[in-house]
Amino acid sequence: QVQLVESGGGLVQPGGSLRLSCRASGFTFSSCSMSWYRQAPGKEREFVAVISSGGESTMYADSVKCRFTISRDNAKNTVYLQMNSLKPEDTAVYYCNVKWVARYYWGQGTQVTVSS
C-alpha cells in the first residue's frame, strides 16, 4: 500500500531553516510528481511546491518562492523541502502528497512552528 512518512519538523526561530523529508513506498516513486502542502490552524490546506518525476521541473507557491526548495532522490524514494528564512506565517503542519492510480495520498504530516 502507498505510504508517505514525513519527518524533520520542529520549532525554529524566525529567519531559521529546516529540511523536511518524505519517505515514500508502495508505488513507483520515480514515475510520479511529488508535492508538499501545508495547513495552518484554522485555515485550509494549501499548495507549497511540486517537483516532476525526474526532478527537472519545480513550481512553488508565491508565498514561499526564493525561500523554499523542493528536491528528490529517486534512489532513496524520498522528497525533500528545504525551508530557509522561515517566518511565523510558515507555521503549519506540512504534508507530502502523490497522485497514484487516480487517487491522492497524504502522509500524516510534520509540524513546523516558527516562533521566537
VENGIHU-V526566 format. One record per residue. N is the residue number from 1. RES is the residue in one small letter. SS is DSSP state (@ for helix, = for strand, . for the rest). BURIAL is b if it has 9 or more other C-alpha atoms within 8 Angstrom, else e. D_CENTER is the distance of its C-alpha to the mean C-alpha in Angstrom with 1 decimal. Layout:
BEGIN
N_RES_SS_BURIAL_D_CENTER / N_RES_SS_BURIAL_D_CENTER
END
This chain:
BEGIN
1_q_._e_20.2 / 2_v_._e_16.6 / 3_q_=_b_14.4 / 4_l_=_b_10.8 / 5_v_=_b_10.7 / 6_e_=_b_8.0 / 7_s_=_b_9.7 / 8_g_._b_10.4 / 9_g_._b_10.5 / 10_g_=_b_13.9 / 11_l_=_e_16.4 / 12_v_=_b_16.8 / 13_q_._b_19.4 / 14_p_._b_19.0 / 15_g_._e_18.7 / 16_g_._b_17.0 / 17_s_._b_14.0 / 18_l_=_b_11.4 / 19_r_=_b_9.3 / 20_l_=_b_6.6 / 21_s_=_b_7.3 / 22_c_=_b_7.1 / 23_r_=_b_10.8 / 24_a_=_b_12.1 / 25_s_=_b_15.8 / 26_g_._e_18.3 / 27_f_._e_17.8 / 28_t_._e_18.3 / 29_f_@_b_14.9 / 30_s_@_e_16.5 / 31_s_@_e_17.6 / 32_c_._b_14.4 / 33_s_._b_12.0 / 34_m_=_b_8.4 / 35_s_=_b_6.0 / 36_w_=_b_3.1 / 37_y_=_b_5.8 / 38_r_=_b_7.7 / 39_q_=_b_11.3 / 40_a_._b_13.8 / 41_p_._e_17.2 / 42_g_._e_19.5 / 43_k_._e_17.2 / 44_e_._e_15.8 / 45_r_._e_12.2 / 46_e_=_e_11.0 / 47_f_=_b_9.1 / 48_v_=_b_7.1 / 49_a_=_b_6.9 / 50_v_=_b_8.2 / 51_i_=_b_10.0 / 52_s_._b_13.3 / 53_s_._b_14.7 / 54_g_._e_16.4 / 55_g_._b_14.1 / 56_e_._e_16.8 / 57_s_._e_15.3 / 58_t_=_b_12.3 / 59_m_=_e_12.1 / 60_y_=_b_10.8 / 61_a_._b_11.9 / 62_d_._e_15.1 / 63_s_._e_14.1 / 64_v_._b_11.7 / 65_k_._e_13.6 / 66_c_._e_15.3 / 67_r_._b_13.3 / 68_f_=_b_9.8 / 69_t_=_e_9.5 / 70_i_=_b_7.4 / 71_s_=_b_9.5 / 72_r_=_b_10.6 / 73_d_=_e_13.7 / 74_n_._b_15.4 / 75_a_._e_18.0 / 76_k_._e_15.8 / 77_n_._b_13.7 / 78_t_=_b_10.6 / 79_v_=_b_7.5 / 80_y_=_b_6.5 / 81_l_=_b_5.2 / 82_q_=_b_8.8 / 83_m_=_b_9.7 / 84_n_._b_13.4 / 85_s_._b_16.1 / 86_l_._b_14.4 / 87_k_._b_16.3 / 88_p_@_b_17.3 / 89_e_@_e_15.9 / 90_d_@_b_12.3 / 91_t_._b_13.2 / 92_a_=_b_11.3 / 93_v_=_b_9.7 / 94_y_=_b_6.0 / 95_y_=_b_5.6 / 96_c_=_b_4.7 / 97_n_=_b_7.8 / 98_v_=_b_10.7 / 99_k_=_b_14.2 / 100_w_=_b_16.9 / 101_v_._e_20.6 / 102_a_._e_20.3 / 103_r_=_e_18.1 / 104_y_=_e_14.6 / 105_y_=_b_13.0 / 106_w_=_b_10.5 / 107_g_._b_9.9 / 108_q_._e_11.6 / 109_g_._b_9.0 / 110_t_=_b_9.2 / 111_q_=_b_11.3 / 112_v_=_b_11.1 / 113_t_=_b_14.6 / 114_v_=_b_16.1 / 115_s_._e_19.8 / 116_s_._e_23.0
END
